[in-house]
Amino acid sequence: MSKLYIVGVGPGSKDYLTLASKKVVESSDMVIGSRRALDLFETPNEIELKAQNMKEMIELAVSMVGEGKIVSLLSTGDPGFSGILKPILELKKNIGIEVIPGISSVQLCAAKLKIPWDEANLITMHGKGISMDILDIIDNGKPTIILPNFKPAELAKFLIENSVSPEREVAICERLSYGDEKVIKTSLKSILGMEFSYMCVMVVY
Ligand SMILES: C[S@@+](CC[C@H](N)C(=O)[O-])C[C@H]1O[C@@H](n2cnc3c(N)ncnc32)[C@H](O)[C@@H]1O
């Protein structure tokens, strides 16, 4: 039966793929995803999704399902955290959808830093920019795990300008699960002079 599978593929490495994601992808007529997500599978029928063609690709996936196909739309990490689930639901299309969860970069970050994440603040600024909302929770005594919208230094500057101590302890987890993964712990003020890849999770303790 036709269906749109929204498949979480983990933070990057094959080691964090689930068996459920493999089964679904292998049984799909078409697989759509970013290059790094597609490269995790052997997929004869695939279409590459880029930031510029995301809306078009989502609409294509939905129309293929309408024509009777089984389509997998890959989402790095988990589709429900700053992922592709939200834009799909916003289309309000009457098609069969199933979500296959994946391991989020937030989960892997929490594991690396040994943070029980039921006791953390979770915030995404990805694609949205820095939000004032962070100031309401940053001093509530819990670690704040953030997807920082590309530039941790900009976020550090914003926090310091809004009275967060420059000495506050911060961790950056960069390119989690890849061979060149880096996890550093430092102070908020040290982040000001540092550059990171867009693939990082920031924690303010
Ligand atoms: C569009 S969001 C997708 C988040 C994804 N749904 C998840 O659950 O991890 C992309 C952001 O996730 C974070 N991210 C994704 N993969 C990562 C990785 N391997 N290491 C560190 N951060 C990662 C980065 O902040 C990146 O800019």
The ligand as an SDF file (V2000), in Angstrom:
LIG
                    3D

 27 29  0  0  0  0  0  0  0  0999 V2000
   17.8840   20.7490   10.4900 C   0  0  0  0  0  0  0  0  0  0  0  0
   18.5910   20.4590   12.0660 S   0  0  0  0  0  0  0  0  0  0  0  0
   18.2230   18.7360   12.1670 C   0  0  0  0  0  0  0  0  0  0  0  0
   18.2580   18.1780   13.5670 C   0  0  0  0  0  0  0  0  0  0  0  0
   17.9590   16.6920   13.5440 C   0  0  0  0  0  0  0  0  0  0  0  0
   16.5680   16.4460   13.2100 N   0  0  0  0  0  0  0  0  0  0  0  0
   18.3100   15.9890   14.8370 C   0  0  0  0  0  0  0  0  0  0  0  0
   17.4190   15.4190   15.4890 O   0  0  0  0  0  0  0  0  0  0  0  0
   19.5030   15.9570   15.1710 O   0  0  0  0  0  0  0  0  0  0  0  0
   20.3290   20.4610   11.6800 C   0  0  0  0  0  0  0  0  0  0  0  0
   21.1510   20.7940   12.9000 C   0  0  0  0  0  0  0  0  0  0  0  0
   21.2490   19.6480   13.7550 O   0  0  0  0  0  0  0  0  0  0  0  0
   22.5170   19.6040   14.3810 C   0  0  0  0  0  0  0  0  0  0  0  0
   23.2210   18.3930   13.9340 N   0  0  0  0  0  0  0  0  0  0  0  0
   22.8020   17.5080   13.0210 C   0  0  0  0  0  0  0  0  0  0  0  0
   23.6920   16.4980   12.8820 N   0  0  0  0  0  0  0  0  0  0  0  0
   24.6960   16.7490   13.7370 C   0  0  0  0  0  0  0  0  0  0  0  0
   25.8960   16.0730   14.0850 C   0  0  0  0  0  0  0  0  0  0  0  0
   26.2620   14.9310   13.5100 N   0  0  0  0  0  0  0  0  0  0  0  0
   26.6990   16.6350   15.0230 N   0  0  0  0  0  0  0  0  0  0  0  0
   26.3500   17.7780   15.6270 C   0  0  0  0  0  0  0  0  0  0  0  0
   25.2240   18.4620   15.3460 N   0  0  0  0  0  0  0  0  0  0  0  0
   24.4010   17.9600   14.4240 C   0  0  0  0  0  0  0  0  0  0  0  0
   23.2670   20.8760   13.9330 C   0  0  0  0  0  0  0  0  0  0  0  0
   22.9970   21.8990   14.8680 O   0  0  0  0  0  0  0  0  0  0  0  0
   22.5960   21.1620   12.5860 C   0  0  0  0  0  0  0  0  0  0  0  0
   22.7640   22.5120   12.1950 O   0  0  0  0  0  0  0  0  0  0  0  0
  1  2  1  0
  2  3  1  0
  2 10  1  0
  3  4  1  0
  4  5  1  0
  5  6  1  0
  5  7  1  0
  7  8  2  0
  7  9  1  0
 10 11  1  0
 11 12  1  0
 11 26  1  0
 12 13  1  0
 13 14  1  0
 13 24  1  0
 14 15  1  0
 14 23  1  0
 15 16  2  0
 16 17  1  0
 17 18  1  0
 17 23  2  0
 18 19  1  0
 18 20  2  0
 20 21  1  0
 21 22  2  0
 22 23  1  0
 24 25  1  0
 24 26  1  0
 26 27  1  0
M  CHG  2   2   1   9  -1
M  END
$$$$
